Amino acid sequence: MKKDIDFGLVEGISVAVATEHSETHEPIWNVYLLNNNNFPIDNVLITSKGYGVVDGEEVKTSVLRHMFEQVAEKSYVQIEPIDPAVFHISNEYWVSYYIGKHIFDKKFVFVPDSIIKENMIEISMLQMQGVLHF
């Protein structure tokens, strides 16, 4: 059972929602997993979903699953594109991975309306502007 698994403390891992501009200067939004550690992480599984209430109605997006065999040290991977139309609901990224034989697990939630210009910073690893969640 999950309660019997000793999940380690997640350190050096973050999720970012960042933007770049297309050739037509339109913003393109993507979600990234960043590994700031000095070692790779293996068998990375990420589930993503959106949920919330809009105009009194419950809203849920599809649950998507992403698998990466390895994310190298001091690097990143693009998880998925994201539509700004879902920035007004919670966007959850549940990340599980291994370091050696130890499993690590953390949920990153971008709360409604947190992906806004005022919360954007320069994310040096991506060389893009975005909202970073530790």
Backbone as a printed PyTorch tensor [residue, N CA C, xyz], in Angstrom:
tensor([[[  0.8360,  -1.1790,   0.0000],
         [  0.0000,   0.0000,   0.0000],
         [  0.8810,   1.2430,   0.0000]],

        [[  0.3210,   2.3170,  -0.5200],
         [  1.0880,   3.5550,  -0.6370],
         [  1.5770,   4.0510,   0.7220]],

        [[  0.7930,   3.8680,   1.7730],
         [  1.1830,   4.3550,   3.0990],
         [  2.4090,   3.6210,   3.6350]],

        [[  2.7090,   2.4520,   3.0700],
         [  3.8450,   1.6660,   3.5160],
         [  5.1370,   1.9890,   2.7570]],

        [[  5.0370,   2.8140,   1.7210],
         [  6.2070,   3.1800,   0.9310],
         [  6.8670,   4.4030,   1.5590]],

        [[  8.1710,   4.3450,   1.7190],
         [  8.9300,   5.4560,   2.2750],
         [  9.3660,   6.3670,   1.1240]],

        [[  8.5680,   7.4060,   0.8580],
         [  8.9080,   8.3580,  -0.1890],
         [  9.9230,   9.3440,   0.3710]],

        [[ 10.9810,   9.5790,  -0.3720],
         [ 12.0020,  10.5240,   0.0640],
         [ 11.5470,  11.9570,  -0.1170]],

        [[ 12.2780,  12.8730,   0.5060],
         [ 12.0050,  14.2950,   0.3910],
         [ 12.4520,  14.7780,  -0.9840]],

        [[ 11.5470,  15.4160,  -1.7150],
         [ 11.8540,  15.9120,  -3.0570],
         [ 12.6310,  17.2130,  -2.9360]],

        [[ 13.8170,  17.2320,  -3.5380],
         [ 14.6620,  18.4190,  -3.5530],
         [ 15.2270,  18.6060,  -4.9550]],

        [[ 15.3380,  19.8590,  -5.3850],
         [ 15.9660,  20.1610,  -6.6610],
         [ 15.1010,  19.9080,  -7.8720]],

        [[ 13.8360,  19.6090,  -7.6560],
         [ 12.9030,  19.3520,  -8.7530],
         [ 11.8410,  20.4420,  -8.7340]],

        [[ 11.5200,  21.0000,  -9.9050],
         [ 10.4720,  22.0100,  -9.9830],
         [  9.7130,  21.8620, -11.2930]],

        [[  8.5500,  22.4790, -11.3280],
         [  7.7080,  22.4930, -12.5160],
         [  7.4870,  23.9510, -12.8890]],

        [[  7.5750,  24.2430, -14.1700],
         [  7.4070,  25.6120, -14.6450],
         [  6.3980,  25.6590, -15.7760]],

        [[  5.6120,  26.7250, -15.7880],
         [  4.7680,  27.0460, -16.9310],
         [  5.4160,  28.2730, -17.5530]],

        [[  5.9180,  28.1150, -18.7700],
         [  6.7050,  29.1810, -19.3880],
         [  6.2040,  29.4650, -20.8010]],

        [[  6.5340,  30.6600, -21.2530],
         [  6.0740,  31.0910, -22.5670],
         [  7.2360,  31.4930, -23.4530]],

        [[  7.0560,  31.2090, -24.7030],
         [  7.9490,  31.7010, -25.7450],
         [  7.0570,  32.2160, -26.8670]],

        [[  7.6430,  32.8790, -27.8330],
         [  6.8290,  33.4450, -28.9090],
         [  7.0540,  32.6850, -30.2090]],

        [[  5.9630,  32.4890, -30.9330],
         [  6.0380,  31.8150, -32.2210],
         [  6.6170,  32.7850, -33.2540]],

        [[  6.7760,  32.2840, -34.4660],
         [  7.2800,  33.1260, -35.5490],
         [  6.3500,  34.2950, -35.8280]],

        [[  5.0620,  34.1270, -35.4890],
         [  4.0910,  35.2090, -35.6940],
         [  3.9270,  36.0470, -34.4290]],

        [[  4.8400,  35.8510, -33.4730],
         [  4.8810,  36.6000, -32.2170],
         [  3.7070,  36.3130, -31.2900]],

        [[  3.0400,  35.1860, -31.5040],
         [  1.9780,  34.7470, -30.6090],
         [  2.6140,  33.9560, -29.4670]],

        [[  2.0980,  34.1150, -28.2380],
         [  2.6860,  33.3440, -27.1250],
         [  2.3520,  31.8580, -27.2390]],

        [[  3.3590,  31.0450, -26.9530],
         [  3.1980,  29.5850, -26.8940],
         [  3.5320,  29.1880, -25.4680]],

        [[  2.5990,  28.5160, -24.7910],
         [  2.7740,  28.1270, -23.3900],
         [  3.0520,  26.6350, -23.2960]],

        [[  4.0480,  26.2760, -22.4870],
         [  4.3920,  24.8830, -22.2420],
         [  4.6870,  24.6780, -20.7680]],

        [[  4.5610,  23.4240, -20.3340],
         [  4.8890,  23.0380, -18.9650],
         [  6.1770,  22.2220, -19.0200]],

        [[  7.0980,  22.5170, -18.0940],
         [  8.4020,  21.8750, -18.0700],
         [  8.6920,  21.2880, -16.6890]],

        [[  9.4330,  20.1880, -16.6780],
         [  9.9830,  19.6220, -15.4470],
         [ 11.4640,  19.9670, -15.4390]],

        [[ 11.9320,  20.5830, -14.3520],
         [ 13.3300,  20.9860, -14.2320],
         [ 14.0200,  20.1420, -13.1650]],

        [[ 15.1740,  19.5940, -13.5240],
         [ 15.9970,  18.8490, -12.5750],
         [ 17.2280,  19.7020, -12.2820]],

        [[ 17.2360,  20.3680, -11.1410],
         [ 18.3450,  21.2250, -10.7350],
         [ 19.4130,  20.4640,  -9.9580]],

        [[ 19.2680,  19.1690,  -9.8170],
         [ 20.2090,  18.3520,  -9.0570],
         [ 21.4760,  18.0500,  -9.8670]],

        [[ 22.4950,  17.5900,  -9.1810],
         [ 23.7520,  17.1960,  -9.8250],
         [ 23.7560,  15.7250, -10.2150]],

        [[ 22.5740,  15.1370, -10.3390],
         [ 22.4400,  13.7410, -10.7200],
         [ 21.1390,  13.5790, -11.4950]],

        [[ 21.0810,  12.5580, -12.3560],
         [ 19.8580,  12.3280, -13.1280],
         [ 18.7530,  11.7190, -12.2680]],

        [[ 17.5270,  11.8400, -12.7270],
         [ 16.3950,  11.1420, -12.1210],
         [ 15.8520,  10.1760, -13.1760]],

        [[ 15.3880,   9.0200, -12.7230],
         [ 15.0000,   7.9460, -13.6330],
         [ 13.5210,   7.6000, -13.5100]],

        [[ 13.0040,   6.9760, -14.5840],
         [ 11.6300,   6.4730, -14.6180],
         [ 10.6540,   7.5240, -14.0980]],

        [[ 10.6710,   8.6720, -14.7190],
         [  9.8580,   9.8010, -14.2890],
         [  8.4460,   9.6420, -14.8560]],

        [[  7.4700,   9.6030, -13.9760],
         [  6.0620,   9.5230, -14.3620],
         [  5.3740,  10.7920, -13.8760]],

        [[  4.6770,  11.4630, -14.7850],
         [  3.9730,  12.6940, -14.4400],
         [  2.5240,  12.5550, -14.8870]],

        [[  1.6060,  12.7900, -13.9690],
         [  0.1900,  12.8700, -14.3350],
         [ -0.2200,  14.3290, -14.2190]],

        [[ -1.0310,  14.7600, -15.1660],
         [ -1.4910,  16.1440, -15.1470],
         [ -3.0020,  16.1790, -15.2930]],

        [[ -3.5940,  17.1570, -14.6060],
         [ -5.0330,  17.3540, -14.7380],
         [ -5.3770,  18.7590, -14.2720]],

        [[ -6.5110,  19.2340, -14.7330],
         [ -7.0280,  20.5280, -14.3110],
         [ -8.3870,  20.3290, -13.6720]],

        [[ -8.7080,  21.1890, -12.6860],
         [-10.0020,  21.0830, -12.0210],
         [-10.3290,  22.4080, -11.3500]],

        [[-11.6230,  22.6320, -11.1570],
         [-12.0570,  23.8510, -10.4860],
         [-13.5320,  24.0920, -10.6920]],

        [[-13.9620,  25.2900, -10.3350],
         [-15.3580,  25.6990, -10.4820],
         [-15.3860,  26.9630, -11.3240]],

        [[-16.1970,  26.9400, -12.3800],
         [-16.3500,  28.0930, -13.2650],
         [-17.8390,  28.3890, -13.3840]],

        [[-18.2070,  29.5980, -13.0320],
         [-19.6220,  30.0110, -13.0770],
         [-20.5200,  29.0300, -12.3320]],

        [[-20.0430,  28.5580, -11.1810],
         [-20.8320,  27.6610, -10.3510],
         [-20.8540,  26.2160, -10.8190]],

        [[-20.1730,  25.9100, -11.9130],
         [-20.1430,  24.5520, -12.4550],
         [-18.7580,  23.9360, -12.2340]],

        [[-18.7430,  22.6670, -11.8230],
         [-17.4770,  21.9590, -11.6490],
         [-16.8760,  21.6580, -13.0230]],

        [[-15.5830,  21.9210, -13.1550],
         [-14.8680,  21.7080, -14.4080],
         [-13.6990,  20.7660, -14.1450]],

        [[-13.5170,  19.7730, -15.0290],
         [-12.3840,  18.8610, -14.9510],
         [-11.8420,  18.6460, -16.3550]],

        [[-10.5120,  18.5980, -16.4510],
         [ -9.8990,  18.2480, -17.7260],
         [ -9.5860,  16.7560, -17.7170]],

        [[ -9.1480,  16.2690, -18.8380],
         [ -8.6890,  14.8800, -18.9090],
         [ -7.4300,  14.7240, -18.0840]],

        [[ -7.2110,  13.5180, -17.5870],
         [ -5.9620,  13.2010, -16.9060],
         [ -4.9970,  12.6890, -17.9780]],

        [[ -3.8180,  13.3110, -18.0520],
         [ -2.7950,  12.8940, -19.0040],
         [ -1.6220,  12.3110, -18.2310]],

        [[ -0.9720,  11.3270, -18.8290],
         [  0.1900,  10.7020, -18.2010],
         [  1.3810,  10.8200, -19.1410]],

        [[  2.5250,  11.1450, -18.5610],
         [  3.7430,  11.3170, -19.3300],
         [  4.8470,  10.5080, -18.6680]],

        [[  5.6830,   9.8690, -19.4810],
         [  6.7780,   9.0460, -18.9580],
         [  8.0770,   9.4760, -19.6260]],

        [[  9.1010,   9.6650, -18.8000],
         [ 10.4290,   9.9870, -19.2980],
         [ 11.3920,   8.9940, -18.6640]],

        [[ 12.1610,   8.3040, -19.4820],
         [ 13.0790,   7.2960, -18.9690],
         [ 14.1090,   7.9130, -18.0320]],

        [[ 14.5990,   9.0980, -18.4040],
         [ 15.5700,   9.7810, -17.5580],
         [ 15.5530,  11.2740, -17.8500]],

        [[ 15.7510,  12.0610, -16.7940],
         [ 15.9630,  13.4990, -16.9410],
         [ 17.3670,  13.7490, -16.3930]],

        [[ 18.2410,  14.1850, -17.2680],
         [ 19.6490,  14.3670, -16.9040],
         [ 19.8050,  15.4490, -15.8420]],

        [[ 20.9610,  15.4310, -15.1680],
         [ 21.2650,  16.4540, -14.1710],
         [ 21.3040,  17.8240, -14.8370]],

        [[ 20.8620,  18.8260, -14.0760],
         [ 20.8810,  20.2270, -14.5200],
         [ 20.2380,  20.3970, -15.8960]],

        [[ 19.0810,  19.7300, -16.1010],
         [ 18.3960,  19.8250, -17.3880],
         [ 16.8820,  19.8410, -17.1810]],

        [[ 16.1730,  19.8790, -18.2730],
         [ 14.7130,  19.9280, -18.2090],
         [ 14.1150,  19.1370, -19.3600]],

        [[ 12.8150,  18.8190, -19.2180],
         [ 12.0440,  18.2040, -20.2920],
         [ 10.7150,  18.9480, -20.3960]],

        [[ 10.2130,  19.0300, -21.6110],
         [  8.8870,  19.6080, -21.8120],
         [  7.8630,  18.5270, -21.4950]],

        [[  6.9480,  18.8430, -20.5740],
         [  5.9110,  17.8830, -20.2070],
         [  4.7860,  17.9170, -21.2400]],

        [[  4.2440,  19.1170, -21.4740],
         [  3.1090,  19.2430, -22.3830],
         [  2.8550,  20.7130, -22.6860]],

        [[  2.1600,  20.9820, -23.7970],
         [  1.6830,  22.3470, -24.0230],
         [  0.5000,  22.6140, -23.0860]],

        [[  0.2450,  23.8740, -22.7850],
         [ -0.9000,  24.2230, -21.9460],
         [ -1.6160,  25.4190, -22.5650]],

        [[ -2.9300,  25.3600, -22.5530],
         [ -3.7670,  26.4170, -23.1130],
         [ -4.0730,  27.4490, -22.0300]],

        [[ -3.8460,  28.7280, -22.2980],
         [ -4.1670,  29.7550, -21.3050],
         [ -5.6310,  29.7380, -20.8500]],

        [[ -6.4980,  29.0780, -21.5890],
         [ -7.9060,  28.9890, -21.2010],
         [ -8.0980,  28.2090, -19.9010]],

        [[ -7.0920,  27.4210, -19.4880],
         [ -7.2160,  26.6590, -18.2390],
         [ -6.4430,  27.3000, -17.0830]],

        [[ -5.9110,  28.4910, -17.2680],
         [ -5.1640,  29.1610, -16.2010],
         [ -6.0780,  29.5760, -15.0440]],

        [[ -7.3810,  29.6520, -15.2760],
         [ -8.3240,  30.0740, -14.2310],
         [ -8.8080,  28.9170, -13.3530]],

        [[ -8.2980,  27.6960, -13.6020],
         [ -8.6010,  26.5580, -12.7360],
         [ -7.2770,  26.0220, -12.1800]],

        [[ -7.3410,  25.1240, -11.2290],
         [ -6.1210,  24.5070, -10.6910],
         [ -5.5340,  23.5620, -11.7280]],

        [[ -4.2250,  23.6160, -11.8880],
         [ -3.5100,  22.7240, -12.8010],
         [ -2.4970,  21.9390, -11.9790]],

        [[ -2.7100,  20.6240, -11.9220],
         [ -1.9310,  19.7520, -11.0400],
         [ -0.9970,  18.8610, -11.8450]],

        [[  0.2400,  18.7730, -11.3540],
         [  1.2620,  17.8970, -11.9440],
         [  1.8290,  17.0430, -10.8180]],

        [[  1.5340,  15.7610, -10.8700],
         [  2.0080,  14.8360,  -9.8520],
         [  3.2220,  14.1170, -10.4350]],

        [[  4.3790,  14.3300,  -9.8070],
         [  5.6520,  13.8450, -10.3280],
         [  6.1710,  12.7250,  -9.4260]],

        [[  6.4950,  11.5790, -10.0230],
         [  7.1220,  10.4610,  -9.3180],
         [  8.3650,  10.0580, -10.1020]],

        [[  9.4420,   9.7190,  -9.3760],
         [ 10.6770,   9.3420, -10.0450],
         [ 11.5560,   8.5430,  -9.0840]],

        [[ 12.6020,   7.9590,  -9.6420],
         [ 13.5560,   7.1740,  -8.8530],
         [ 14.9340,   7.8100,  -8.8990]],

        [[ 15.6150,   7.7040,  -7.7750],
         [ 17.0520,   7.9330,  -7.6940],
         [ 17.5980,   6.6380,  -7.1130]],

        [[ 18.2840,   5.8820,  -7.9490],
         [ 18.7000,   4.5400,  -7.5360],
         [ 17.4640,   3.6860,  -7.3110]],

        [[ 17.3570,   3.0880,  -6.1270],
         [ 16.2030,   2.2460,  -5.8060],
         [ 15.1690,   2.9710,  -4.9620]],

        [[ 15.3730,   4.2650,  -4.7180],
         [ 14.4500,   5.0340,  -3.8810],
         [ 13.4710,   5.8210,  -4.7420]],

        [[ 12.1930,   5.7820,  -4.3700],
         [ 11.1560,   6.4890,  -5.0980],
         [ 10.8650,   7.8310,  -4.4170]],

        [[ 10.5820,   8.8240,  -5.2410],
         [ 10.2520,  10.1630,  -4.7650],
         [  8.9530,  10.5810,  -5.4390]],

        [[  8.1730,  11.3960,  -4.7490],
         [  6.8170,  11.6990,  -5.2000],
         [  6.4240,  13.0870,  -4.6960]],

        [[  5.9180,  13.9450,  -5.5790],
         [  5.4580,  15.2690,  -5.1500],
         [  4.3910,  15.7880,  -6.1000]],

        [[  3.4230,  16.4640,  -5.5040],
         [  2.3460,  17.0840,  -6.2640],
         [  2.6290,  18.5860,  -6.3630]],

        [[  2.6180,  19.1160,  -7.5840],
         [  2.7850,  20.5430,  -7.8450],
         [  1.4480,  21.0680,  -8.3660]],

        [[  0.8630,  22.0430,  -7.6780],
         [ -0.4360,  22.5810,  -8.0830],
         [ -0.3130,  24.0790,  -8.3370]],

        [[ -0.6250,  24.4760,  -9.5620],
         [ -0.7370,  25.8920,  -9.8940],
         [ -2.1870,  26.2630,  -9.6160]],

        [[ -2.4020,  27.0310,  -8.5500],
         [ -3.7640,  27.3830,  -8.1450],
         [ -4.3810,  28.3230,  -9.1760]],

        [[ -5.7190,  28.4640,  -9.1630],
         [ -6.3830,  29.3120, -10.1510],
         [ -5.7940,  30.7250, -10.1890]],

        [[ -5.6030,  31.1950, -11.3940],
         [ -5.1260,  32.5490, -11.6720],
         [ -3.7470,  32.8390, -11.0850]],

        [[ -2.9220,  31.8190, -10.8820],
         [ -1.5450,  32.0430, -10.4350],
         [ -0.5880,  32.1980, -11.6200]],

        [[ -1.0180,  31.7540, -12.7880],
         [ -0.1870,  31.8960, -13.9850],
         [ -0.5710,  33.2160, -14.6440]],

        [[  0.0160,  34.2850, -14.1110],
         [ -0.2590,  35.6400, -14.5850],
         [  1.0580,  36.3880, -14.7390]],

        [[  1.0170,  37.4710, -15.4790],
         [  2.2240,  38.2560, -15.7610],
         [  2.9410,  38.6870, -14.4860]],

        [[  2.1970,  39.0730, -13.4510],
         [  2.8000,  39.5480, -12.2020],
         [  3.6050,  38.4660, -11.4820]],

        [[  3.3180,  37.2080, -11.7280],
         [  4.0310,  36.1060, -11.0790],
         [  5.1640,  35.5340, -11.9270]],

        [[  5.3570,  36.0670, -13.1210],
         [  6.3690,  35.5290, -14.0170],
         [  7.7640,  36.0360, -13.6480]],

        [[  8.7340,  35.1270, -13.7760],
         [ 10.1400,  35.4440, -13.5350],
         [ 10.9530,  34.9030, -14.7040]],

        [[ 12.2030,  35.2940, -14.7660],
         [ 13.1220,  34.7260, -15.7540],
         [ 13.5880,  33.3770, -15.2110]],

        [[ 13.3610,  32.3220, -15.9660],
         [ 13.7890,  30.9840, -15.5740],
         [ 15.0450,  30.6840, -16.3770]],

        [[ 16.1920,  30.8270, -15.7320],
         [ 17.4760,  30.7840, -16.4380],
         [ 17.7070,  29.4660, -17.1700]],

        [[ 17.3250,  28.3450, -16.5720],
         [ 17.5470,  27.0610, -17.2300],
         [ 16.7980,  26.9900, -18.5580]],

        [[ 15.6050,  27.5600, -18.6030],
         [ 14.7940,  27.5430, -19.8180],
         [ 15.1160,  28.7130, -20.7440]],

        [[ 15.7000,  29.7460, -20.1850],
         [ 15.9070,  31.0110, -20.8920],
         [ 14.5740,  31.5370, -21.4200]],

        [[ 13.5660,  31.4860, -20.5210],
         [ 12.2140,  31.9370, -20.8220],
         [ 11.6180,  32.5860, -19.5780]],

        [[ 10.5490,  33.3320, -19.7830],
         [  9.7540,  33.8710, -18.6980],
         [  8.6920,  32.8470, -18.3380]],

        [[  8.3910,  32.7320, -17.0350],
         [  7.3600,  31.8010, -16.6390],
         [  7.0830,  31.8380, -15.1450]],

        [[  6.1970,  30.9660, -14.7200],
         [  5.8460,  30.8110, -13.3100],
         [  6.4710,  29.4940, -12.8650]],

        [[  7.2640,  29.5730, -11.7940],
         [  8.0220,  28.4300, -11.3100],
         [  7.4350,  27.9330, -10.0030]],

        [[  7.2260,  26.6270,  -9.9080],
         [  6.6820,  26.0030,  -8.7000],
         [  7.7120,  25.0330,  -8.1610]],

        [[  8.1280,  25.2240,  -6.8870],
         [  9.1240,  24.3590,  -6.2480],
         [  8.4440,  23.2530,  -5.4800]]])
